[in-house]
C-alpha cells in the first residue's frame, strides 16, 4: 500500500523507518478489514506541498485511506487531520471515513486529495507530539499564504519571523533578505520585510520545535485561526459567513466575528434543503429566538456544513465515538451520517497511556538541524559537525541547554545532508526512552478520574521493555528569552487546558473564594523525572541564577513600563480628558526609560544565551559573568536620573488632575478595570524607583557570593557602588511618594470622608477587627494613621467601597487589654477623649501587631502640636459605649458580604489589599508594604494541586502580596491571581508524597498549592519573598533591616 520502491514514501521522506506505521485506532483494536479486489491509486497532497500516491482496494472505506496516510507519516495524532477533495460540483468536501472512497471520488485520476488539519483544539499544547505541531505549523503557513488567516501587520510579521527562524535558524541580515526574497509567505510581503527581520532578531537560540510552538501560540489567539468561512444569509437577507470551531458555531460578517453559539447552548442542529437550523436551549436571560435559521447557497452546501458541525461537536464534546443507529426495517428519515473516529479525549488518553512509540522525522523546509548525543560524556571532545536526527531532539528538559559540543545547533549545507543520509541507519538508538522518560502526561481537556491514573502508570511501567538504554533525550521549555510553556516527557510541550469555559471543565464544582478558575483546574501536566537529568546539564553556578533573576524581573519591569508608555498612552490619545502639560510630563519621562530598559534586557538575554552555550554564532569568550553588563548599564542609567527625580511630580500632578477633573477621574478608574492594569495605576508610576532597589539587592547578593579573586568581583562591586549612590539620592523621595500613593489608593476604597489626604498624615496599618456593640461582635475594617483611627464596614455597594462609621483621634487616647472585662479573647479597649470602643483581633499575633502600632501612633500624636482636624464631612461620630444598643444598618449585609467570593463581586475595586484583608481577617502595615516593594520576583514555577498528579509550568509574578499567573512572560495580562495574605508557607511533609526537590507549599484553610522551583537558589528566593507576604514581620524586626521610616 503506497509508493513503488523506486520512489520515496512520505514516511521515508520525513526520516521514518519503513513498516513502522502506527494505527490511529484505539489501543488493542484491530484495523478495519481491507476489502479484496482491484487496487486504485489516489494522489494525496501533503502539508509540505509534496504529493504521494496510495494504492487502496476499490471498495475500501475512507478510513483505510486516512490510516494509510497516517501510517506513512508515522502520525500518532492523526485524528486531528482530514482528507479534503473537490466533488463533482467543484465544492471542497471532507472524505467520509465510513463510505467507500470510490463512491465519493468518482474520477480519482483527475482528483488530488489534500491532507490538512480538520480539528483545531482550543490549546495547541494539547498536541502531545512534535510531529503533530510541525504539521499544524505548516497548516498555519499555508493559511497565511492563501489569505485564510487574516491578522494585522504586526501579528503577520511575528508569525513569519517564527517560520523563518524554524527554516534558517538565527538571524543573519544577509541570509534573511535572500530567504525572504526567494520565499513568499504572504502576498505583498515586501512591505513587512523589515518588521519580520526585526522580530527574527529576537529569536536567537530558538530551535525549530520551539518556533513551531511559538507560532501556534500566536496563531491560536487570532480570530481567524482554524476558521473556514461558509457563505450564508440570515432571515433578513444580510450576507454573513458561518463557521464551526471547538467551542461551537460562529457567525462572521466579513472577517469579523459578530456572534457565537456555544455547544452548551445548542440543543439541535438540522437542515432542510438550503436552510440551516440551530435550535437553542431555552434561556430566560437570553434574547435569542428558540430556533435560528440561515439560508445557504444550495442543499449540498448546507449538508456539508451540517456534517462538519456534527463532527466538531462529537470530536470535542463526546467521550467516545457515537455508536451507529440501527438500520430501519422499511424506510429511513433524515441523514444517517455520524462522526467516525476517535474523539479528542480518546486521542489524548491514547497518547497519554503511551500506546505508541517515538519516531524520527525531518523538516522539509528547515536548513538547521540539531543532534542529541546519547553516548558522549561531558569530557569528550567532538570535532566534526553534528549530524541530523529527529527534531524531538531539539527539545531539552525544563532548563537544559546546549552546552556540550555534541549538543550544538548549527546551520547545515550540502555536505551535512550527505553525511546525514549516510548515517541514517544509526539513528534508531537515539529514540529509545528510559523508564523515567516514558511516563505519561496528563493534559486532556476532559480528564479521567485521578484515582485511575496511578494503576495506568503502573501498567505502563510493567509493560515497558527492560532492555531500553537510558537516554538523555528530554523536552525543552523555551530558553530564558522565549515564551515559557509546560513540557511532557516525550518530546513535546503540553500545557493544561487554559480554556475556562465551564462546559469544558471536568469538574463542575463552584470556585472557592479568592481562587481563580485557573487555580482550581485540576487538569495539569506531569513533569517527568528527567528534571533530575537536566540539572546536570544546565549551568549550576549560583551567579548564573542571579543573572537569570535580573532577566526575569527585567521582563516584568518592562511590561509594567509598557502599561504606561503603550496602553495608558494609547487610551489617553483616544480621549480628550488630560491636559497636554500632564501628558508631556508623564510620557516624556517614561519613554526614555522604556527605550533604555528594552536594550538592557536584550543585553542580559544575549549574555545568558552565551553563558548557557545555546548560540549557534560560534563565538568564543568568557561569558559566564554578569557584573560587566550590570556596570555598563547602571553607569548609563545615571543619565536617566533627571527623569527618575520627576516621578514624584508626575504622581502629584496626576492626582491633582484627577481631583480637579471628573472626566479624568472616570477615565483613570475605567483604565484600572482593564486586565493589563493588574495593579493600581499610581503603583506603575513608582515602578522605576522600586526597580533601582531590586538592582541594588541583586548586586549585594552577587558581591557576597563572589570571592575577591573572582573575575567578575571587581565589576560587580563597582556596579553595586554606582547603584547604591543612585538609591541613596532617591530613597527619601521614594518613601514620601509611597505614603502619598497609599493615601490616595485608600481614598478610593473609602466613602463618607473627603479630606483623607492632608499634609503630614501618614498611613500605618489597615486590617480587619471585630467591634463589640449591643449586637455582639461585628466585623469592621480599621485604618490607622499617625493622627487618627477610622473604622468602617463593607456594604454591598456597586463599587465595593468601605463606609466610614466613625473615627477616634489619637491625641489623648489610652489603650488597655480587656479580655477579662468583656469575656472576649484578644480584646482591647480604646478610650478617646470623647468616646471609647472595644475591639477584638482574630489571633494573639494580630492583637500584638495592632497594640504595637496603635501605641506607637499614640506616642507620635502626643508629640505633635495638638489634636488632628476634623476628618469626616458627612458621618457623625459614634459616641455610644460598647454596652449601649447600637443600630448599624449594614450589619446583616456585612455578615453576608464577608462570606461572599471575590469572584462574584463587581469588578471595580473588588480585589484590592483592603478587600483581601477583609476576607482573610488579617491586617497589613506600611512597613509590610515597603518590604513588599523590595521583595518582588518573576520567573517560572511548576505548580501542583493537592489532589492532582501532574505539575503545570506557569510564568509567575510576585508583587503586592499576590502571585499573578501567566501562561508565558510574553502575555500582556495575568490569567489568574492568588493573594497570599493569610496563607501559610511551609515545606511538604513525608505523608504528602511530594518526592521532588525545591518544592514549597502554600495553604489557607482547605486550599493547598505546591510550587516547584528549578534550582536551590530560585527555591530560596521564592521562599524569601513569599514569606515576606505570608508572615509580616514585627515592626522592631522590620525596622532593624531598613532605614528609618518617615514616621
Buried (B, 14 or more C-beta within 10 A) or exposed (E): BBBEEEEEBBBBBBBBBEEBBBBBBBEEEEEBEBEEEEEBEBBBBBBBEEEBEBBBBBBBBBBBBBBBBBBBBBBBBBBBBBBBBBBEEEEEBBBBBBBBBBEBBEEBEEBEBBBBBBBBBBBBBBBBBBBBBBBBBBBBBBBBBEEBBBBEEEBBBBBBBBBBBBBBBBBBEEBBEEBBEEBEBBEEBEEBBEBBBBBBBBBBBBBBBBBBBBBBBBBBEBEBBBBBBBEBBBEEEEEBBBBBBBBBBBBBEEBEBEBBBBBBBBEEBEBEEBBBBBEBEEEEEEEBEEEBBBBBEEEBBBBBBBBBBBBBBBBBBBEEBEEEEEEEEEEEEEEEBBBBBBBBBBBBBBBBBBBBBBBBBBBBBBBBBBBBBBEBEEEEEBEEBBBBBBBBBBBBBBBBBBBBBBBBBBBBEEEBBEBBEEEBEEBEEBBBBBBBBBBBBBBBBBBBEBEEBEEBBEEBBEEBEEEBEEBBBBBBBBBBBBBBBBBBBBBBBBBBBBBBBEEBBBEEEEBBBBBBBBBBBBBBBBBBBBBEBBBEBBBEBBBBBBBBBBBBBBBBBBBBBBBBBBBBBEBBEEEEBBEEEBEEBBBEBBBBBBEBBEEBBBBBBBBBBBBBBBBBEEEEEEBBBBBBBBBBBBEEBBEBBEBBBBBBEBBEBBBEBBEEBEEBBEBBBEBBEBEBBBBBBBBBBBBBBBBBBBBBBBBBBBBEBBEEEBEBBBBBBBBBEBBBBBBEBBBEBBBEBBBBBBBBBBBBBBBBBEEBBEEEBBBBBBBBBBBBBBEEBBBBBBBBBBBBBBBBBBBEBEEBBBBBBBBBBBBBBEBEEBEEEBEBEBBBBBBBEEBBBBBBBBEEBBBEBBBBBBEBBBEBBEEEEEBBEEBBEEBEBBEBBBEEEBEBEBBEBBEEBBEBBBBEBEEBBBBBBBBBBBBBBBBBBBBBBBBBBBBBBBBBBBBBBEEBBBBBBBBBBBBBBBBBBBBBBBBBBBBBBBBBBBBEBEEBEEEEEBEBBBBBBBBBEEBBBBBBBBBBBBBBBBBEBBBBBBEBBBBEEBBEEEEEBEB
